[in-house]
Amino acid sequence: MHNLADLERAALPLEPDAGERARLTKLIFAYADRYLESLPEAPAYFDRPDRGRALLDAPITEEGIGAEAALGLIRDHVDGVGINTTSGRFLGYIPGGGLFHAALGDFLAAVANRYASVFFASPGAVRIENLLIRWMASLAGYPETAAGYLSAGGSLANLTAVITARDDAGLEGDAIPRAVVYLTEHAHHCVDKALRLAGLRRVVRRRIPVDERYRMDAAALEAAIREDERAGRAPWMVVSSAGTTNTGSVDPLADVGQIAAAHGLWHHVDGAYGGFFALCPEGAAVLRGMDASDSLVMDPHKTLFLPYGTGALIVRDREKLYAAHAAGADYMQDTLGAVEELSPANLSPELTKHFRGLRLWLPLQALGLAPFRAALSEKMRLARYFHERIRAVNGFEVGPEPDLSVVTYRYVPKRGDVDAFNEKLVEALHKDGRIFISTTRLDGRFTLRMAAVCFRTHRADLDAAVDVLTDTAKRLEAEA
Ligand SMILES: *Cc1c(COP(=O)(O)O)cnc(C)c1O
């Protein structure tokens, strides 16, 4: 017993008392406040050659270093290193966000630690997650029979879709190398990864050509399907993009859906970036046809501005998602029976998981949809604004008018290699750090991208971006 009492005392720090909780909360919230207050002036990219290496000098020890010292390490070697995804001038890749309300939802979800995987275990948490899925389903125009899953991100949601489509078609063994999936070269690379992870490495991938705005050519899709049918292969799935990561282009979803339906294919829409633009009228018009697909991915940690860690998959026919993922075990016997709501554990690869619904539900309930609709409308208009402004600068050449909120462009110097110049330009911008943009290759050409996605990105940020881009390009050209 003496031993037990000692152990109990030694374990006491795991349960801070009210005074210690108040001290920790004050410390952490003061840090968060300072962080947020400094954001308008903070770089969009911290060019730090050490890349936070000093973290390695603070190994995990028996005694610990205390919360203050730990917070100091976060400040100096985590939050001030690399890309700053919380900055309104972070315009690279697909920017994230980090709504404060969502952070508070995370805090509450972690404190109460609801078991959001099984309806019996936390009916409230599961109701919240399923309600959010039904809200997204109705936003996309899906029927009541849809079901889905709040995943850790778009990659996992796409994987879960591929697995569902695979099982629906009964794809296994010798059927795999005969099956064909259709997608463009702009489909996100996680789709290819999902095919590999789902045991479908040997499925035939048909890259369908795109038009001059980088959207899938529907006529070419139909021709490819017919050709595969004639050759005795088994057309299985079309993956279209509701906003490609490369250019933000939206494939002709309605046409693709009709072709898929006519030939009995599963139509999956990857709307990880673009799906939530359905919240604003301009976006809904571009996304027409999304409602007729079989499955759909949307990433709240992109276009609902949540902190990283929340994607979503919606499957039109809930039976198919359930059939591919339902599982049970003897030690779960107490949890069966209550079927008023399907359990996330039976609709996804996960069992125990973070109650990620709360970080989405809290901001939506607290703020309502209006600010989200406005922010997404603003992003679409900002992209057009940037497209016009950068096109007007002598030397810049722009890609197509954006479908959603990504603009492609590059600087064409009077002399010298254009690709090499733009590579140098982006290097100089990263060193400077005031804005962050990323690059891609389009039609073999090194191309700059600007993605207006973060809720903190406003017109002044894009004016600053145009100025920094112009000044840097002119300076490099003069030096060449
Ligand atoms: C970001 C993205 C993904 C991958 O999602 P993660 O949340 O990063 O895993 C998939 N598809 C598209 C179109 C994306 O933009």
The ligand as an ORCA input file, in Angstrom:
! r2SCAN-3c Opt
* xyz 0 1
  C      -5.592     19.199    -50.752
  C      -6.204     18.329    -51.756
  C      -6.273     16.954    -51.571
  C      -5.616     16.260    -50.420
  O      -6.213     16.605    -49.223
  P      -5.404     16.620    -47.833
  O      -6.403     17.223    -46.914
  O      -4.190     17.459    -48.060
  O      -5.068     15.216    -47.499
  C      -6.950     16.204    -52.508
  N      -7.497     16.783    -53.578
  C      -7.436     18.108    -53.809
  C      -8.079     18.677    -55.031
  C      -6.790     18.932    -52.904
  O      -6.713     20.247    -53.131
*
